Amino acid sequence: MLTIRRILVPSDCGPCGAAAYRHALPLARRFGAELHLVHADAPTFAVEDDDPVFLPPFPPDVRVVQAEVSGEGVAEALLDYARAHDVDLAVVGTHGRRGFAHLLLGSVAERVVREAACPVLAVHACDEDAAAEAPAVRRILVPADFSEHSDEAARYARALADLHDAEVDLLHVVDATFIPDVYGVGMLWYEAMPDVVGRCRGALSETAEDLLGARAGAVHVEVGSPATTVLDVAAHTGADLIVMATHGRTGLKRFALGSVAERVVQHAPCPVFVVKSFGKSLLSEPSAPATADAA
């Protein structure tokens, strides 16, 4: 079960802010959360005064808090605000071009995704009106590396699936670069590949049963580059949301999901919910997976 009391949205005056607001608003309604629209300024940051604001009038059923903050950098100002106000979730738009002209992966949004102590929902800017409803979530993809951090991502995915009445697919990517070390099959790894894939599929099925219950969908085991494979599977399965952990690792601590998460956020065909291996948790209580009878 998720508990969300305060949601931070950087107050971009262009498509980035509109996209973030569009996804944050239904969450604020669902959880009765405060929606903090924060405009950050910095000495090296210029705002074009003639940029239109794409946000509709604020709905009466959501408490909106508007704030202006400043600092040496936009990212630092947003992160400071999130810490000071005990923000539970940050929703950031990526690939902005106006207003927050530098709200790009590689700068502000990347810093928020990487450093915020709370989970971050990253959504891509689009041309649609912020007043439009966010797309429905019916299929969620969770990259899993059999670490406690990716297990936590699966728990978040189950809670989000309950919220949206969605199914959760699990994906493990066998990274051939690390096969001899991580999977314990020696240098002739190519001969052991079918066994590696089979064992991973079995372990992934157990994870799905243990953590997802009736929300479990398909399990995927693929061989390839982790970030590229996550993106390919998300596109192929029509995932509406990716939930993944940063700094997840395998048992032998070699398959780091931190940099993978950043690449996925940058190129994903859908929003990405990034769970941190540090900071606060929104899971108010550990509960048993829903059963088919309870669903």
N, C-alpha and C positions, 0 to 999 in steps of 0.2 A: 504494500500500500504506500502510495506517495503522499508526502506532505509538502505543499508549496505555499509559502506565505507572501513572499516578495519576489517579483520578477523584474529584472533589469533589461531595458531595451535602449541601446544607444540611439539618441534622437537625431538620426540622419535625416536630412531634408530631401533625400532623393529615393530611388528605388530600394536601396539597402534598408533604410529605415522603414519603408512601407512593407517590405517583405517580412522583416522581423516583427513589426507590430501586428501584421496579419496572422502570424503564427502564435504570438504571445497572447493576444486578446482572448481566444477561446480557452486557453489554459488558465488565464486569470479568472474568467467566468466560472470554469469548472471547479476550481479550488478556492474560490473566494479570495484570491490573492491580490495584493496591491501591485499595480503596474507602474514601475518607476521609469519614466521617460527621461533620460539623462543626456543633456547636451554638454559635450566636453570640448574645451578650447585649450590651445597650447600656443606658445610663441611661434612655433614653426608651422602652425596649421592655419590655413586661410579658408574662410567660408565665403562662397559667392552669394552676396546679398540678394540677388535676383532669383535664386533657386526657389522653385515652388515647394511648399510643404504638402506632401501627399497623404497626410493623415486625416481621416474623417473626424467629425465631432465625436468627442469621447462619450461612450454610452453611459447612461445613468446607473447601470447595475455593476459597474466596475470602478473601484477607487483608483484614480490616476494621480500619481505624484510626479510633478514636473520639477526638474532640477537642472541648474547650470553649474558646472564644475570646471576648474582650470588646473593646470599643472605643467610640468616640463614637457609632457607628452600626453597625447590623447589616451593611449592605452593605460598609462600610469594613472591618469585621472579616473578612468572608468573602474580600474581594479581597486583603487583606493575607495571609491564610492561603494563598490560591492562589499568590501570588507567592513567599512564603517556602518553600513546599513544592514548587515547580515543577510545579504541577498541569497536566495535559495537557488535561483536559476537565472542565467543570462541567456538572452536570445539575441543573436547577432546576425546581421545581414552581411553577405560577402559580395565582393566584386562591385562595390559602390564606385560611382564615377563623379558624382556631384555632391555638394554639401560636405559630407564626410569624404572628401576626394581621395583620402588615403586609407579608407576602410577596406583594405585588400588583404587577402591571405598573404603573409609575408610581412605585414605591418600590424595594424591595430587588431583586426579580427583574429589573426594568428596568435598574437600575444594574449588576448582574452581566452581563446581556446586553450592555450598552453598553460597559463598561469592562474586563472581564476580558481579560487578554492571551491567553487560550487560547480555542478554540472553546467554544460553549455550546449544550447541548441543552435546549430549553425544552419542558416537557410540562405539559398541563393536569391539574389535580386531578380525581380521579374518585372514585366511591364503591366501586370494586373494591378487593379486598384486595391489599396489597403483595406477598403471596406468589404471586399469580397471574402468569402469564407476560405479558410485554409483547406487544402486538399484532404480528403479522407485518408486515414491510415488503415489499411487492411492487411499489409504484409510488412513485417519487421525483420531485418537481417542483423544478426549478431556475429561478428568475427570472434572466434574463440581460439585461445592457445592453451587451454587447460590450466590456466593460472587462477589464483583467487581473484584477480582483478577482472578477468574476462567472465568469471562466474558472477561477479557483482554486476557486470553489464547485462548478463542474462537475467538476473533478478529485476533490474530496472526494465528490461524489455518485457518481462512478464507483467509487471505493473502497468506499463504503457499499453500492452496488449489488452489487459482488462479494461483500461480506460477507453480504448477505441474498438473493442471487440475484434481484435486482430489476431493473426497467427504469427509465430516467431520461427524463422529459419536460422539454423546455426551453420556456420562455415568455419572450417579449419583449413588453412593453407599450408601444405607441406613445402617448406622452403628448401629447395635442393642444395642451396649453399651450406646449410647447417645440418644436413641429414647425418653425416658420419658422427658428429658430436652429440646432437640433440636426441636423435632417435636410437642411438646405440646399435647401429647395424654394421659398423666397420666401413672400410673404404669401398667395398663392392656394393655400394648403396643401390645401384641401379638394378642389381639382382634381387635386392630385398624390397624394392618399391611396392609390389603388390601386397606384401605383408605389412609394410608401414601404413599404407592407405587403409587396409582392412582393419588394423588395430585402431587407427585414428577414428574410423567410422564407428567402430563399436564403442569406443570411449565417448564419442560425441553423442551417440544415441543414448547412452546412460546419462550424460549431462542433461540432455533434453528432457528425459523422463524425470530426473531428480529435480530440476529447477524450473521447468516450464509446464509440466503436467498437461492439461487439456489444451493449453495454448501452443504446444509444440507443433511445428510444421515439418518441413523437410530438413534433413541434415546433408551438408555438402562437404566433401573432402576433395580438394584440388591441389595440384602440384604447380608451383609457379612463383612469381613475385607477389608477396603479400598484398601490397597496396593495389597493384594492377588487377590482381585476381578478385579482391573485394569489390572493386569498381565493376569488373566484368560480370560477376555473379549478381550484384545489385541490379544492373541493367537487364540482365537476362531473365531474372525472376520477377522483375517489376516491383522491386522493393519500394515502399512508400516512406520508409524511415530506416536509417542505419543506427544502431546503438553499439558503441564500442568504447573500450577503456583505453586510457593512456598508460604507458609504462607497464603494460601487461607483459608477462614473461612466461616462458615454458619452465618446466621443472628444472632444467639445467641453465636457466637464466640467459638464454641467447636470443630468443625471438622477441625483440622489443616492439611493442605496439605504439609507442609514443610517436615516432616519426611517421609510422604508417597512418596513424589517425590524422595527422596534419595533411598528408597527401590525399587521403580519402575526403576530408572536409573540403579541400580545394576543388576536387574534380567530381564529387559524387553527383549522381542524377537525381538525388532526393535530399531532404534535410538529414543532418547527422546529429545525433544526441551523444555528446561526449561525456563519459563518466570518468571522474578523476580517481587516481590511486591514492590521493591525499585529500585533505579538507573534509567538508561536511557531506553527509549522506541524506538523501531525501526519502529513503526507505524507513518509514516510521517504526516498522516492526517486521522481523523475519517471520514470514508465514509460509505454510505448506502450499505447494502448488495446487491450483484448482483441479478438481477431478472432473471427469466427463459428466458425472451426475450433477455436480454443482454448477457446471457451466451453463 
